[in-house]
Amino acid sequence: MAEYKGTHGTKVQTYTSDPGNPITGQVWYNATANTLRVQSQTTVGSWATGGNLNTARKDAAGAGLYTSALFFGGYDGSSAQAKTESYNGSAWTEVADLILARSLNSGTGHSNTAALAFGGYSGSHRNETEKWNGSSWTEVNNLTVAKYSQGACGTSTAALAFGGNIAPNNSTGQSETWNGSTWSEGNNINTAREVLAGTGSTTAALAFGGETQPGSTTRAQTESYNGTSWTEVSDLNTARNRLAGSIAGTNTSALAFGGLTPPNTFQAITELWNGSSWSETTNLSTARRSLSGAGISTAALAIGGSTSDPTQTNATEEWTGAGAPVVKTIDTN
């Protein structure tokens, strides 16, 4: 019979507290708790409560990662906002405002020190683009077409915008690429839609969900981008609009969460993309729509949004994906 030391290369050691950096599969005895413990991994992802925004709002944009995120623009229940907040993994801090207050804006970036804000609505469709350098916003070259409720992904120097609403209130399939200084039009997504979500880069992106105006047709379609063209792949399990995604993910690993299903049901549904299909996983703690996302498929943020009409929320939820390390107690009875 194989011994633990023979299979793992270590003895079962005694500690007064759990070791600081155990390896997966390591077993030890905690003398303080009088328990035998093992370093394991979670099998299912979960949402946990994060730090609250300073200003509750919906229809804003998110950027960055789990511990380095940015949230900007949006609607607070009375007016379009220019407020920007930065997240350090536990708390939000208000930083410099956008130059142009707007809601239904889009944004992207992989940290709270470098992001891009574009499009939106402020009494009319907007085409303005602003670039964040970690301390302030600077206006840069406009989108080729004024629109709001676009999908977005990428970085502040290489971004992708797709879909959205153009005047006089029609959904578009237009796709644009940002090269760090200017926007240029590329190939359209196959299904024109707005209030959709996206993730990835300018060479490997994913667009999912949304709705098509006029007619308000809610969509489950998912499309993958290879840097040149969009290809329809497997649908979301639940068609919905006004959802969010792990904006810094890839077209082979993504998370979709929240949203709205007709006629007016706020959703907590979370789905995980493995490169070929979506599977439903652990729901958000609170159903909401018009929220924003940040992070990757294994470490994401769900930020703000609306929990009911007309209530905006300041809540943040933090996603930890399956495979995260966890200490478990071994039952010896």
N, C-alpha and C positions, 0 to 999 in steps of 0.2 A: 504493500500500500504506500502510495506517495505521501511524503511529509510536506507540510507547508513550506519549510525552508528549501526543500528540494525543488519545488515548483515555482517559488517566487524569489528565492535567493536571499531572503531576510528571515530573521527570527521574529516571533511575536514578542514585541517589547512592551514594557510597562511605562506609562507616562502619568503625570499628575494632571495634565490637560491634553487635549488632542494635539498631535503634531501640526506644525505650521504649514507644511507643504507635502502632504502624503501623496504617494502615487496610487493610481487606480489599482485596486485589488489588495492594497496593504492592510494588514490586520494589526491591531494593537489593543492593549488593555488599559483602560482609563481608571486609575486607582482611586481618583476622587469620586467618580460616579459609580465605581464598582461594576463596570460594564465592559464587555468585549465589543470592539467597534471595527468597521471596515470602511475604506474609501471606495465609494461606488459612483455610479453615474445615474442621473435622472433618465427615465424612459419616456416621459411625456413632458413637453414644454409647459410653462405656466406663466401667468401674469401676476405681478405684485404691485403694490401701491408705490408710486414714486413721488417726488416733490411737486407741489402745486404751482401752477403758473401764478404770476402776480396779477394778471388780468385775464379773466375768463373770456374766451372768444371762440368763434367758429370760422370756417372758410378762410383760414390762414395757411401759411406754408411752413413746412418743416425741412430741416437739413441736418446732416451730421450723423454721429454715431451715438450709441447708448450712453456713453460718458462724456460726450462732447457734441451737444446738439444746439440748434438754433431754431427759433420759432418767431415768425414775423408777419405783420399785416393782420388781416382778418376783420371780423365784425363783432362788436361787443354788445349788440342789442340795440344800439342807438345810432352808430355811425361806423364808417370804415376807419381802420386803425393804421397808424404808422409804427406802433410799438414793436420793439425787438427784444426778445429775451434769450439768454444764454444758459445752457444746462451743463453742470459739471459732474453729473452722475448722481446727485442727490438733491440739488436745489437750483431754482431758476433765479437769475439776476437780470434786471432790466438794464439794457445797454442802449446805444445810440439808435434813434428812430430811423425808419426808412425816410427817404426824401419825399416820396409820394405815399400818402395814406391810401390804402386800397384793401378790398376783400376779394375773395375768389381768385387770389393771386397764386402763382406757382413759384417753386423754388427748388434748389438742389445744392449739393455740396457734401463733403465727407467729414467736416469738422465745424466747430463753432468759431473758427478763425478764418474760414474761406468759404463763401457761399454766393449764390446768385438768386436774385428775385426778379420775376418778370411777369408781364401781363397783369390781369386782374380787372376789377371794376371800381370806379370812383365817379359815379354819375354817368359814365360812359365806358365802353370797352377801352382798355389801355394797352399800349405796346411798349411802355417804358421798361428798361432793364437796369437794375442796380447791382453793383458788385460789393461784397462785404470783405474787408481786409482784417477783421478781428477787432476793430475799434470803431469803424465808420463805414457808411455806404457812399458809393460814388456812382453817379449816373454814367452809363456806358451806352453802346449802340442799341437801338430799339429792335424789337421783333419785326419781322417783315409784315406781319398783319396784327392789328389790335384784337385781342381776344381774352377771355377769362375761362376759368375751370379747366385748364389744360392738365394733362399728365406730364410728368417731368422726371428726369434722372440725370446722373452724371456728376461732374465736378464744376467748380467755378471757372475752369479753363477749357472744359470739354463737356458740354451739356446737350441734352436732347429735350425738346418740347413737342408734344403730340396731342392731337385732338383739341377740344375746347369749344367755346361758343363764340361765334362771330356775328356782327350786326347783320340783319335786324332780329336776332335771336334764333339762329340756326346752328346746329352742331356741325363741326368740320372734322375732316380726317387729316388735315394738314400736319406735316411733320417738319420741324426746323432743327438745325444743328448749330451750336455755338462753338466757335474755335478759339475762344479766349478774347476775341475782339469784335467779331461780327456774327450775325445770324445768317444762315443760308437755307433755302428751302430744299427739302429732300423728298423722298417717296412717301406718299400718304399711308396712314394705317388703313386697313381694309374696310373697317366699320367706323363711319363717322360717329363721334360721341364726345360727351363732355362729362365733368365730375367723375373722372376715372382715376385710377392710380397707376403708378409705374415704379420700376426699379431697374438698376443696372447702369450701363455705360453707353457711350455713343457707338460702340461696336457690338454690344451684347445686352440688349434691353428687353423688358417685358412690359406690356400694357394690358390692363385687365379691368373689367367692370365698366361702370358708367351708364349713361343714358343718352338716347338720341332725340333731339328736338328738331322740328316740331313733332308732337305726338307722344313725347315722354315715354319712349320705349326703354325699359331697363335692360341692361346687357350683362351677359355672363361671359362674353367672348374674351379670350386671351390671345394676344399676338406677340410673337417673338421677333426681335430685330437683330440682324447680323452685320449692321454697319451700312447696309445698302437698301435692303427691302424688308418689309414686314410679312410674316407668315402666320396664319391662324393655327393655333395649337389647341390643346384641351381646355374646355370651358371651366370657369369656376363652378363649384357645386351649387352655389346659391347666387343667382343673378342679383346684383345690387349696384346702387350708385352712391356717390358721396362717401366712399370708403377710403381707406388709407393703406399704405404698404411700407415695407422696409426699403426705403428709397436708395440705400447704399448696397443693396443686394446685387444679384446677378440674374441672368435669364435662365439659370439652372438651379437657383436656390433663392426663394423669395417667400415673404409672408404677406397675406392680405387680411385686413381686420376691420370690423365695424361696418357702417354703411346704412343704407335705407332700402327697404323693399316695399313695393306698392301694397296698399295705397299710401301708408304712412307708418310703417313699422320700423322702429330703430333697432339695429342689429348689434349683437355682441359676437357674432360668428367670426372665427379665425380659421384661415386655411393656409396650408403649407404646400409650396410648390417644389417638386423634386427634379424638375427638368423635363418632365413629360406629363405630369398630372397633378391635380390639386387634391389634398386630403384634409378633411376637417379635423381640427385639433382643439385644444382648450379655449373656451370662449373668454373674451374680455370680461372683467369683473362687472363693468357697467356698459350696457348697450348705448351706442352713440353714433351719430352721423356727422358729416362735415368736419371730421377730425383730421389731424395731420400725423404723419409717420416719420420716423428716423431709424437709422441703424440697419442691421442685416438680419437674415432669417433666424439666427440663433441668439441675437441680442438686439432687441428693437424697442422703440418707444411709441406709445399711442398718446397723442397730445391734444388736449382741448376738445373742441367740437360742441355738439348740442345733444343733451340727454333727453330733451322733450321740447316741444314748441311752446313758448319761445325761449327756453332756458339754455344759456351757454354754460359750459363747465370749465373749471381751471384744473381739472384732474389730469394727472399723468400716470400711465401704467407702464411698467417695465416688463418686457418679455425675456425669459430665459429659456432657450430651446433645449430639446432633449439632448442628453450627452453631457450636460453640465455636471461638475463634480459635486457630490453630496456625501456627508458622513452618515452611516447607518449603524444602528445598534444591532448586534447579533443576538438573537434569542436562543439561549442555551438550555431552556426548559425541555 
